[in-house]
Structure formats: structure tokens, C-alpha cells
């Protein structure tokens, strides 16, 4: 790690009441860049007093914000979008510095966040408010109301995009929002808070609290927080969902994945190869939508040759960024080493790369492991790195059986030029998001994002109209005014 000390870097505080706040009694968490191991910042670690104060600020802001018409609320989002676009370069560099991904990947996650922001800005046009005369002189209607103070706990792999899955929709719906970003990538979140203030968001509507596990548990347990979302590993997602649900809170927790890409013999070799490698190696494999298992059906050796060629073209530190930490690098490379020891063939080996000028960085190169049986460790665990395990089968049904036996249900994809094969696979794949010749089948707004099985705990998806439903509650109103209503059973 860098020889820098905390005195050399700025401490980015919690964000509440429209500005940063660093309580003097709180310890700090150091933030290191995985690109080169340098110390780039620090944040305070919130205790109970800080959590209480921020929740109180949010509750006070909610009183006014929740009664502000939705058309007025989204005006802030329009201004915020302009600021995001204006500061896109700066934000991309910040994301790269604290997360390690390439600048192009950082820019792409901002663009995806803006897409959700655009959807949230359209809420006045799609706001779910229906009225119907259900009997003579009697009408029923329902209206959506915000929940109150809500919480989002986000991971390290997308410092801007994953928070933007929830922030715009939740605040457009009238909630006051608290973000608990990963302590490994907290700096981008603080900058988002500053831009929200510049956009005119009232103080206390958007807040950030920094910290680790203890802070997270204080937030989940706080009686002033009524709903929460979580994105992270399946193990933690399940614990978060159970803890929040036991307290009677609305919760949606998205977990891990083990996404399978299935290649059949009629697939286009060049298109398939480029897309498979982009899916598996993009963001250094640190995304829940990354391909981690490649299932080759029948005679597909020529396509695998193209895939190997594409993997070998990638330059570490240029085309692929770092993983998040040295611990992550060690863990990922451990999977490769154990796979090799088990007798599987490492076709492309990404262990131990050194990037000139960034020798202290946490890098793992593209890795392909062939001859992997379905039950192998590397074929079952979420490695969360640029490692693709290759399984060979004789039929599409065999491939589907392997995919469907995996406990996760996030994403799956098929590569084929046959419409019949694509439909057969799409109808039978046990995943919430399916791709045809697309290895990262992330739905575009207003289609919502979310998986099945052990990739999600709770109901609904996290974006699109499901996001609106999650961050609101329905009120049903039945009204009778006319004397004619006395003539029916509802009198």
C-alpha cells in the first residue's frame, strides 16, 4: 500500500442537511485506490448518534417533500441530470480511481444511471392514480403515497450506477433517502450529494452515512427507517432481508449470481466471441451480470478458438481495470490455482500480471478454464473476477439442466442464429433476465432489473415501475355523494 497517511488526504464526511459533516469523535475509514494501492481519501464511520441525527434530518425533510407535487419534485431531477452530464468526466475519473475500472466503463455506468434518472423524471406522465365509478353514484380510486425515510445499501462494484437505481425513483416518489455506500468506494456518493444540492434538492431529502457492518446494522434496525434496498453478495442479502423483514420493514435485497452463457454450433463465431469476452471480462468480472460459466453445446471448438483469441487480445491495465483490492486478487487467483490443481486446463491464465507504473495495483487478467465439470468449485461459486469456466455438453437440454440446477437466477444467455433455439432456451432458462446473443442482458428502462431464486430476496424488481411500487404505498378511497347510491347494496 501507499506510504501516504491520513494527514495527506481529505476526509469526506457524511452528507446531510445539504452539506458534509464529520463528527469529531468518530473513527475514520481509509480509502485506497486499487489501481496503484495509493491512499486517496477517508470517511468517518457512523455510530448511533450520527445515525439518529441523520434520520431526524430526513424525517423533518420528509414532512415537506412528501407533500410537494410530483411535477415539482421531478424538476430537481431534470437539473440534476444536466449536472451529471456536465460533470461526467470528473465523475468517471473519480469512479476509476476508487473502484479500478476503466474510464470507458465508469462513463458507461454514469450513462446507465442517467437512464434511470430519465425514467424517474417521467413519473408525472405515468403516475399510477386511477378512479372508476364502480356503482351508481359510487367511485373508487387509489393513489400512491411515499413511505417515509428509506435506505439503500450499495456495493463497491458500481459506485454511481447502483445508487442511481434507487435514488431518483425513491425521491421522485416523495421519500427522504439515506444512502449507505460501500466503505471501499464512498467518494463518488459524496460528489453525487453535492450535485443534488446544486440541483436544488431540499436539505435532508438526500443523505449519506458512511461506515461498515456495525453502521449498516444500526441503520437497518433504526425505527425511523421504514424501507430499504440492498445489493451485494447472496449471503449478506439474505441476512439483510431477514433482519429487515423481522422488524416489519419493506425490503428488497439483490444477491449474487452465477450466470451461464450457452453457445450452440450455429452461433456466429466472431460476434459470439467478442460478446462472451465482453460479458465475462468487463468491469474485471466484478458485476452480478458477468458471464462466469460458458457451456459449449456439441461441435463448437472453432467458436472457442475465437473466444481464446479475444481473451488474449486484452491488455491488463488498459482494456481491463483492477479488481477492488489485494484480498480480492488473492481470492480470485486462488480459484484459478485450485482449478489447475484439480486437473482442469487453464487456456488463458490471468494470474500475476504487473502493470508498469502501477506495481502495487490489484490486477487479474482474463482467465479461461476448460474441461470443468458442472459441480466444480469454479463452476458453482461466484468468483467475482475475470474468470470464465468452460463446460462441454452434447445437447441444449443438458445445458439447460446445468443452468437450471444453479441456485442463482440472475441472468442467462444463448448464442445462436436459430429463432427456434432462442425461444426454446428463453422459455426454459431459470433466470430473471435472459439474453439472446447478448451476454449482459440488462433491461433498458422502463423494463425493470432483477433476478430470481438466490439472486433476490423480496418481491419485485429494483428499477422501472416495480421500483415505483416498491418505494410507495397505495391508498384506496371509496366515495359516495349522490342520493342514487341509496338504491344499491353499498348504501
VEXDREN-2710 file (C-alpha; in Angstrom, 1 decimal):
% VEXDREN-2710
k/r/px/py/pz
1/UNK/0.0/0.0/0.0
2/UNK/1.0/3.7/-0.4
3/UNK/3.1/5.3/2.3
4/UNK/0.7/8.2/2.4
5/UNK/-1.0/8.9/5.8
6/UNK/-4.5/10.3/6.6
7/UNK/-3.0/13.7/7.1
8/UNK/-2.2/13.8/3.4
9/UNK/-5.8/13.2/2.2
10/UNK/-9.1/14.9/2.8
11/UNK/-11.8/13.3/4.9
12/UNK/-15.1/13.2/3.1
13/UNK/-17.9/13.5/5.7
14/UNK/-21.4/12.1/6.0
15/UNK/-23.8/14.1/3.8
16/UNK/-26.9/15.6/5.5
17/UNK/-28.8/18.8/5.6
18/UNK/-27.2/19.8/2.3
19/UNK/-23.5/19.6/3.3
20/UNK/-20.8/17.3/4.6
21/UNK/-20.5/16.5/8.3
22/UNK/-17.6/14.8/10.1
23/UNK/-18.3/14.3/13.9
24/UNK/-15.0/14.8/15.8
25/UNK/-15.5/11.7/17.9
26/UNK/-15.8/9.2/15.0
27/UNK/-13.0/7.0/13.7
28/UNK/-12.1/7.1/10.1
29/UNK/-12.0/4.5/7.3
30/UNK/-9.2/4.8/4.8
31/UNK/-10.0/4.6/1.1
32/UNK/-7.3/3.1/-1.2
33/UNK/-7.2/3.1/-5.0
34/UNK/-6.9/-0.5/-6.4
35/UNK/-5.2/1.0/-9.4
36/UNK/-1.9/1.5/-7.6
37/UNK/-2.6/1.0/-3.9
38/UNK/-2.4/4.7/-3.1
39/UNK/-4.4/6.3/-0.2
40/UNK/-6.9/8.6/-1.9
41/UNK/-9.3/9.6/0.9
42/UNK/-11.1/8.7/4.1
43/UNK/-14.6/8.8/5.5
44/UNK/-15.9/8.7/9.1
45/UNK/-17.6/5.6/10.5
46/UNK/-21.0/6.5/11.8
47/UNK/-22.1/5.5/15.3
48/UNK/-25.6/5.5/16.8
49/UNK/-25.6/9.3/17.5
50/UNK/-24.9/10.1/13.9
51/UNK/-27.5/7.7/12.6
52/UNK/-30.1/9.2/14.9
53/UNK/-29.2/12.7/13.8
54/UNK/-29.3/11.9/10.1
55/UNK/-32.6/10.0/10.4
56/UNK/-34.1/13.0/12.2
57/UNK/-32.9/15.4/9.5
58/UNK/-34.5/13.1/6.9
59/UNK/-37.8/12.9/8.8
60/UNK/-38.0/16.6/9.0
61/UNK/-37.3/17.0/5.3
62/UNK/-39.9/14.3/4.5
63/UNK/-42.7/16.4/6.0
64/UNK/-42.5/19.0/3.3
65/UNK/-41.0/16.9/0.4
66/UNK/-43.8/14.2/0.6
67/UNK/-46.5/16.9/0.1
68/UNK/-44.7/18.6/-2.8
69/UNK/-46.5/17.7/-6.1
70/UNK/-44.7/15.1/-8.1
71/UNK/-44.4/17.5/-11.0
72/UNK/-42.4/19.9/-8.8
73/UNK/-40.3/17.1/-7.3
74/UNK/-39.0/15.9/-10.7
75/UNK/-37.8/19.4/-11.7
76/UNK/-34.9/18.7/-9.4
77/UNK/-34.1/15.6/-11.3
78/UNK/-34.0/17.5/-14.6
79/UNK/-31.5/19.9/-13.2
80/UNK/-29.5/17.0/-11.6
81/UNK/-29.3/15.2/-15.0
82/UNK/-27.8/18.3/-16.5
83/UNK/-25.2/18.5/-13.8
84/UNK/-24.4/14.8/-14.1
85/UNK/-23.8/15.2/-17.8
86/UNK/-21.7/18.4/-17.2
87/UNK/-19.5/16.6/-14.6
88/UNK/-19.5/13.2/-16.3
89/UNK/-15.7/13.3/-17.0
90/UNK/-14.9/14.3/-13.4
91/UNK/-17.2/11.6/-12.0
92/UNK/-15.7/9.0/-14.4
93/UNK/-12.2/9.7/-13.1
94/UNK/-13.4/9.5/-9.5
95/UNK/-15.1/6.2/-10.1
96/UNK/-12.0/4.8/-11.8
97/UNK/-9.7/6.0/-9.0
98/UNK/-11.7/4.4/-6.2
99/UNK/-13.1/1.3/-8.0
100/UNK/-10.3/0.5/-10.5
101/UNK/-12.5/0.0/-13.7
102/UNK/-11.6/1.6/-17.0
103/UNK/-12.7/5.2/-17.8
104/UNK/-15.0/3.8/-20.5
105/UNK/-16.7/1.5/-18.0
106/UNK/-17.0/4.3/-15.5
107/UNK/-18.6/6.5/-18.1
108/UNK/-21.0/3.7/-19.1
109/UNK/-22.3/3.3/-15.5
110/UNK/-23.0/7.0/-15.3
111/UNK/-24.9/6.8/-18.6
112/UNK/-27.0/3.9/-17.2
113/UNK/-27.7/5.8/-14.0
114/UNK/-28.9/8.7/-16.1
115/UNK/-31.3/6.4/-17.9
116/UNK/-32.9/5.5/-14.6
117/UNK/-33.0/9.2/-13.8
118/UNK/-34.8/9.9/-17.1
119/UNK/-37.4/7.3/-16.2
120/UNK/-37.9/8.8/-12.7
121/UNK/-38.3/12.2/-14.3
122/UNK/-41.2/10.9/-16.4
123/UNK/-43.3/9.9/-13.3
124/UNK/-45.8/12.8/-13.7
125/UNK/-46.8/11.2/-17.0
126/UNK/-47.1/7.7/-15.7
127/UNK/-48.1/8.2/-12.1
128/UNK/-50.5/5.5/-11.0
129/UNK/-53.6/7.3/-10.0
130/UNK/-56.8/5.7/-11.1
131/UNK/-60.5/6.4/-10.5
132/UNK/-63.5/4.4/-11.5
133/UNK/-67.3/4.6/-11.0
134/UNK/-67.9/1.1/-9.5
135/UNK/-71.6/1.5/-8.9
136/UNK/-74.2/4.2/-9.4
137/UNK/-73.0/7.2/-7.6
138/UNK/-70.1/5.4/-6.0
139/UNK/-66.5/5.8/-7.2
140/UNK/-63.3/4.1/-6.1
141/UNK/-59.8/5.5/-6.6
142/UNK/-56.3/4.7/-5.5
143/UNK/-53.4/7.0/-5.0
144/UNK/-49.7/6.3/-4.4
145/UNK/-48.0/7.8/-1.3
146/UNK/-44.4/7.8/-0.3
147/UNK/-43.2/5.6/2.5
148/UNK/-41.1/7.9/4.6
149/UNK/-37.4/7.7/5.4
150/UNK/-35.9/5.0/3.2
151/UNK/-32.4/3.4/3.0
152/UNK/-30.3/2.0/0.2
153/UNK/-27.2/-0.1/0.9
154/UNK/-24.9/-0.3/-2.1
155/UNK/-21.8/-2.3/-3.2
156/UNK/-18.4/-1.4/-4.4
157/UNK/-18.6/-2.5/-8.0
158/UNK/-20.8/0.4/-9.3
159/UNK/-20.2/3.5/-7.2
160/UNK/-22.7/5.6/-9.3
161/UNK/-25.0/3.2/-11.2
162/UNK/-26.3/1.0/-8.3
163/UNK/-27.1/4.0/-6.1
164/UNK/-28.8/5.6/-9.1
165/UNK/-31.1/2.5/-9.5
166/UNK/-32.8/3.7/-6.3
167/UNK/-32.2/7.4/-5.5
168/UNK/-34.1/9.0/-8.4
169/UNK/-37.2/6.8/-8.2
170/UNK/-37.4/6.9/-4.4
171/UNK/-37.1/10.7/-4.1
172/UNK/-39.4/11.3/-7.1
173/UNK/-42.0/9.3/-5.2
174/UNK/-41.6/11.7/-2.3
175/UNK/-39.4/9.8/0.1
176/UNK/-36.5/11.1/2.1
177/UNK/-33.4/9.0/1.3
178/UNK/-30.4/7.7/3.1
179/UNK/-27.5/6.1/1.2
180/UNK/-25.0/3.8/2.9
181/UNK/-22.4/3.2/0.2
182/UNK/-19.7/0.6/0.3
183/UNK/-16.8/1.9/2.6
184/UNK/-14.5/0.9/-0.3
185/UNK/-16.0/3.4/-2.7
186/UNK/-17.6/6.2/-0.8
187/UNK/-16.2/9.2/-2.6
188/UNK/-18.4/9.1/-5.7
189/UNK/-21.5/9.1/-3.5
190/UNK/-20.4/12.3/-1.7
191/UNK/-20.0/14.1/-5.0
192/UNK/-23.5/13.0/-6.0
193/UNK/-24.8/14.5/-2.9
194/UNK/-23.1/17.8/-3.7
195/UNK/-24.6/17.8/-7.2
196/UNK/-28.1/17.1/-5.7
197/UNK/-27.7/20.2/-3.6
198/UNK/-26.6/22.3/-6.6
199/UNK/-29.7/21.0/-8.4
200/UNK/-31.9/22.5/-5.6
201/UNK/-32.9/19.3/-3.7
202/UNK/-34.1/20.5/-0.3
203/UNK/-31.8/19.8/2.6
204/UNK/-32.3/16.4/4.2
205/UNK/-34.1/14.7/1.3
206/UNK/-30.9/13.0/0.3
207/UNK/-28.4/11.9/2.9
208/UNK/-25.2/9.7/3.0
209/UNK/-24.0/7.8/6.0
210/UNK/-20.6/6.1/5.9
211/UNK/-19.4/3.0/7.8
212/UNK/-19.1/-0.7/7.8
213/UNK/-21.1/-3.6/9.2
214/UNK/-21.9/-2.0/12.6
215/UNK/-23.2/1.2/10.9
216/UNK/-25.3/-0.9/8.5
217/UNK/-26.9/-2.8/11.3
218/UNK/-27.7/0.4/13.1
219/UNK/-29.4/1.7/10.0
220/UNK/-31.4/-1.5/9.4
221/UNK/-32.6/-1.6/13.0
222/UNK/-33.5/2.1/13.3
223/UNK/-37.2/2.6/13.9
224/UNK/-37.2/5.8/11.8
225/UNK/-36.3/3.9/8.6
226/UNK/-39.3/2.2/7.1
227/UNK/-38.0/0.5/3.9
228/UNK/-34.6/-0.5/2.4
229/UNK/-32.9/-2.0/-0.6
230/UNK/-29.6/-3.9/-0.6
231/UNK/-27.3/-5.0/-3.4
232/UNK/-24.4/-7.3/-2.6
233/UNK/-23.5/-11.0/-2.0
234/UNK/-26.2/-13.6/-1.6
235/UNK/-25.1/-14.5/1.9
236/UNK/-25.4/-10.9/3.1
237/UNK/-28.5/-10.1/1.0
238/UNK/-30.4/-13.0/2.8
239/UNK/-29.3/-11.8/6.2
240/UNK/-30.3/-8.2/5.5
241/UNK/-33.7/-9.2/4.1
242/UNK/-34.4/-11.5/7.1
243/UNK/-33.3/-8.8/9.6
244/UNK/-35.3/-6.0/8.0
245/UNK/-38.4/-8.2/7.5
246/UNK/-38.4/-9.4/11.1
247/UNK/-38.7/-5.7/12.0
248/UNK/-41.7/-5.3/9.7
249/UNK/-39.8/-3.2/7.2
250/UNK/-40.3/-3.3/3.4
251/UNK/-37.1/-4.8/2.0
252/UNK/-35.7/-5.9/-1.3
253/UNK/-32.2/-7.5/-1.3
254/UNK/-30.4/-8.4/-4.5
255/UNK/-27.7/-11.0/-4.1
256/UNK/-25.1/-12.8/-6.2
257/UNK/-25.1/-14.7/-9.4
258/UNK/-23.5/-17.5/-11.5
259/UNK/-24.5/-16.5/-15.0
260/UNK/-24.3/-19.1/-17.8
261/UNK/-23.7/-18.4/-21.4
262/UNK/-24.8/-21.2/-23.8
263/UNK/-23.2/-21.5/-27.2
264/UNK/-24.7/-23.8/-29.9
265/UNK/-23.0/-24.8/-33.1
266/UNK/-24.9/-22.4/-35.4
267/UNK/-23.8/-19.3/-33.4
268/UNK/-21.8/-16.7/-35.3
269/UNK/-18.2/-17.2/-34.2
270/UNK/-16.9/-13.7/-34.3
271/UNK/-19.9/-12.0/-32.8
272/UNK/-20.2/-14.7/-30.1
273/UNK/-16.5/-14.5/-29.2
274/UNK/-16.4/-10.7/-28.8
275/UNK/-19.7/-10.7/-26.8
276/UNK/-18.7/-13.6/-24.5
277/UNK/-15.4/-12.0/-23.6
278/UNK/-17.0/-8.6/-23.1
279/UNK/-19.5/-10.2/-20.7
280/UNK/-17.0/-12.2/-18.7
281/UNK/-14.2/-9.7/-18.5
282/UNK/-15.9/-6.3/-18.5
283/UNK/-15.5/-4.5/-15.2
284/UNK/-12.9/-7.2/-14.4
285/UNK/-15.8/-9.6/-13.9
286/UNK/-17.0/-7.7/-10.9
287/UNK/-20.6/-7.4/-11.7
288/UNK/-23.6/-9.6/-11.0
289/UNK/-24.4/-9.7/-14.7
290/UNK/-20.9/-11.0/-15.7
291/UNK/-20.7/-14.4/-17.5
292/UNK/-18.9/-16.8/-15.4
293/UNK/-19.8/-20.2/-17.0
294/UNK/-19.6/-20.9/-20.7
295/UNK/-21.5/-24.0/-21.8
296/UNK/-20.4/-25.3/-25.3
297/UNK/-23.0/-27.5/-26.9
298/UNK/-21.8/-30.0/-29.5
299/UNK/-19.2/-29.2/-32.1
300/UNK/-18.2/-25.6/-31.1
301/UNK/-14.4/-25.9/-31.0
302/UNK/-14.0/-23.3/-33.7
303/UNK/-16.0/-20.8/-31.6
304/UNK/-13.9/-21.5/-28.5
305/UNK/-10.8/-20.7/-30.6
306/UNK/-12.2/-17.3/-31.4
307/UNK/-13.1/-16.7/-27.7
308/UNK/-9.5/-17.6/-26.7
309/UNK/-8.1/-15.2/-29.3
310/UNK/-10.4/-12.4/-28.0
311/UNK/-9.3/-13.0/-24.4
312/UNK/-5.6/-12.9/-25.4
313/UNK/-6.0/-9.5/-27.0
314/UNK/-7.0/-7.8/-23.7
315/UNK/-4.2/-5.7/-22.2
316/UNK/-4.3/-5.6/-18.4
317/UNK/-4.4/-2.1/-17.0
318/UNK/-5.6/-0.7/-20.4
319/UNK/-8.5/-2.8/-21.6
320/UNK/-9.3/-4.3/-18.2
321/UNK/-9.1/-2.5/-14.9
322/UNK/-8.1/-3.7/-11.5
323/UNK/-10.2/-5.7/-9.1
324/UNK/-11.2/-3.9/-5.9
325/UNK/-8.3/-5.0/-3.5
326/UNK/-5.3/-7.2/-2.9
327/UNK/-7.6/-9.5/-0.9
328/UNK/-9.9/-9.9/-3.9
329/UNK/-6.9/-10.6/-6.2
330/UNK/-5.7/-13.3/-3.9
331/UNK/-9.1/-14.9/-3.6
332/UNK/-9.7/-14.9/-7.4
333/UNK/-6.3/-16.3/-8.2
334/UNK/-6.9/-18.9/-5.6
335/UNK/-9.8/-20.3/-7.6
336/UNK/-7.6/-20.5/-10.7
337/UNK/-4.8/-22.3/-8.9
338/UNK/-7.2/-24.8/-7.3
339/UNK/-8.9/-25.4/-10.6
340/UNK/-5.5/-26.1/-12.2
341/UNK/-4.5/-28.5/-9.4
342/UNK/-7.8/-30.4/-9.9
343/UNK/-6.7/-31.1/-13.5
344/UNK/-8.7/-28.6/-15.4
345/UNK/-6.9/-26.8/-18.3
346/UNK/-6.1/-23.1/-17.9
347/UNK/-6.4/-22.0/-21.5
348/UNK/-5.7/-18.3/-20.7
349/UNK/-4.0/-17.5/-17.4
350/UNK/-4.6/-14.2/-15.8
351/UNK/-2.6/-14.7/-12.6
352/UNK/0.1/-12.3/-11.5
353/UNK/0.0/-9.6/-14.1
354/UNK/2.1/-6.5/-13.4
355/UNK/1.1/-3.1/-14.8
356/UNK/4.1/-0.8/-15.4
357/UNK/4.0/2.2/-13.1
358/UNK/1.2/0.6/-11.0
359/UNK/3.1/-2.3/-9.5
360/UNK/1.0/-2.1/-6.3
361/UNK/-2.3/-2.3/-8.1
362/UNK/-4.7/-5.2/-7.7
363/UNK/-4.8/-6.7/-11.2
364/UNK/-6.1/-10.1/-12.5
365/UNK/-6.0/-10.8/-16.2
366/UNK/-8.6/-12.6/-18.4
367/UNK/-8.8/-16.3/-17.5
368/UNK/-10.4/-19.2/-19.3
369/UNK/-10.6/-22.7/-17.7
370/UNK/-11.6/-25.6/-19.8
371/UNK/-12.8/-29.1/-19.0
372/UNK/-14.7/-28.0/-15.9
373/UNK/-17.4/-30.4/-14.6
374/UNK/-20.7/-28.8/-13.5
375/UNK/-20.1/-29.5/-9.8
376/UNK/-16.6/-28.0/-9.7
377/UNK/-15.9/-25.1/-7.3
378/UNK/-15.1/-22.7/-10.1
379/UNK/-18.3/-23.6/-11.9
380/UNK/-20.5/-23.1/-8.8
381/UNK/-19.1/-20.2/-6.7
382/UNK/-19.5/-16.6/-7.6
383/UNK/-15.8/-15.8/-8.1
384/UNK/-16.5/-12.1/-8.9
385/UNK/-13.4/-11.8/-11.1
386/UNK/-12.4/-12.1/-14.8
387/UNK/-12.6/-15.9/-14.8
388/UNK/-14.7/-18.0/-17.2
389/UNK/-15.2/-21.7/-16.7
390/UNK/-15.9/-23.8/-19.8
391/UNK/-18.3/-26.8/-19.6
392/UNK/-18.9/-29.1/-22.6
393/UNK/-22.2/-30.9/-23.3
394/UNK/-23.9/-32.7/-26.1
395/UNK/-27.3/-31.1/-26.2
396/UNK/-29.2/-27.9/-25.4
397/UNK/-31.3/-29.7/-22.8
398/UNK/-28.1/-30.8/-21.0
399/UNK/-27.0/-27.1/-21.0
400/UNK/-30.4/-26.0/-19.6
401/UNK/-30.2/-28.7/-16.9
402/UNK/-26.9/-27.3/-15.7
403/UNK/-28.1/-23.7/-15.8
404/UNK/-31.3/-24.6/-14.0
405/UNK/-29.6/-26.5/-11.3
406/UNK/-27.6/-23.5/-10.3
407/UNK/-29.1/-21.9/-7.1
408/UNK/-28.9/-18.4/-8.5
409/UNK/-31.3/-17.0/-11.0
410/UNK/-29.9/-13.7/-12.2
411/UNK/-29.1/-13.9/-15.9
412/UNK/-28.5/-16.5/-18.6
413/UNK/-27.9/-16.1/-22.4
414/UNK/-27.8/-18.2/-25.5
415/UNK/-25.7/-17.6/-28.7
416/UNK/-27.5/-18.9/-31.8
417/UNK/-28.8/-17.9/-35.2
418/UNK/-31.8/-20.1/-34.8
419/UNK/-35.0/-18.4/-33.6
420/UNK/-36.4/-21.7/-32.5
421/UNK/-33.4/-22.5/-30.3
422/UNK/-33.5/-18.9/-28.9
423/UNK/-37.2/-19.3/-27.9
424/UNK/-36.7/-22.8/-26.5
425/UNK/-33.9/-21.5/-24.3
426/UNK/-35.6/-18.3/-23.3
427/UNK/-38.7/-20.1/-22.1
428/UNK/-36.8/-22.7/-20.1
429/UNK/-33.9/-20.8/-18.6
430/UNK/-34.4/-20.4/-14.8
431/UNK/-33.3/-16.7/-14.7
432/UNK/-35.0/-13.4/-14.3
433/UNK/-33.0/-11.8/-17.1
434/UNK/-32.3/-13.7/-20.4
435/UNK/-30.2/-12.7/-23.4
436/UNK/-30.2/-13.9/-27.0
437/UNK/-26.7/-13.1/-28.4
438/UNK/-26.3/-10.6/-25.6
439/UNK/-24.1/-11.7/-22.7
440/UNK/-25.1/-8.9/-20.3
441/UNK/-28.9/-8.8/-20.7
442/UNK/-29.5/-5.7/-18.6
443/UNK/-33.0/-4.5/-19.4
444/UNK/-33.3/-0.9/-20.5
445/UNK/-35.8/1.4/-18.8
446/UNK/-38.7/1.2/-18.3
447/UNK/-38.1/-2.6/-18.2
448/UNK/-37.0/-3.4/-14.7
449/UNK/-33.8/-5.0/-13.3
450/UNK/-34.0/-8.1/-11.1
451/UNK/-33.2/-11.8/-10.8
452/UNK/-34.8/-14.9/-9.4
453/UNK/-34.1/-17.5/-6.7
454/UNK/-31.0/-16.8/-4.6
455/UNK/-30.2/-13.7/-6.6
456/UNK/-33.1/-11.8/-5.0
457/UNK/-34.9/-11.8/-1.6
458/UNK/-38.1/-9.9/-1.5
459/UNK/-40.7/-9.1/-4.2
460/UNK/-40.5/-7.2/-7.4
461/UNK/-37.5/-5.6/-9.2
462/UNK/-35.4/-2.6/-8.3
463/UNK/-36.0/-0.3/-11.3
464/UNK/-38.8/0.6/-13.6
465/UNK/-42.4/0.5/-12.4
466/UNK/-41.5/-2.1/-9.9
467/UNK/-39.2/0.5/-8.3
468/UNK/-42.1/2.9/-8.1
469/UNK/-44.3/0.3/-6.5
470/UNK/-41.6/-0.6/-4.0
471/UNK/-41.0/2.9/-2.8
472/UNK/-44.7/3.8/-2.4
473/UNK/-47.8/2.6/-0.7
474/UNK/-51.4/2.5/-2.1
475/UNK/-54.3/4.4/-0.5
476/UNK/-57.7/3.3/-1.7
477/UNK/-60.6/5.8/-1.4
478/UNK/-64.3/4.9/-1.9
479/UNK/-66.7/7.9/-2.3
480/UNK/-70.5/8.3/-2.4
481/UNK/-72.1/11.6/-2.9
482/UNK/-75.4/11.2/-4.8
483/UNK/-78.8/10.0/-3.4
484/UNK/-78.9/7.4/-6.2
485/UNK/-76.4/5.4/-4.3
486/UNK/-79.0/4.6/-1.7
487/UNK/-80.6/2.2/-4.3
488/UNK/-77.8/-0.4/-4.2
489/UNK/-76.2/-2.8/-1.8
490/UNK/-73.4/-0.4/-0.9
491/UNK/-75.8/2.1/0.9
END
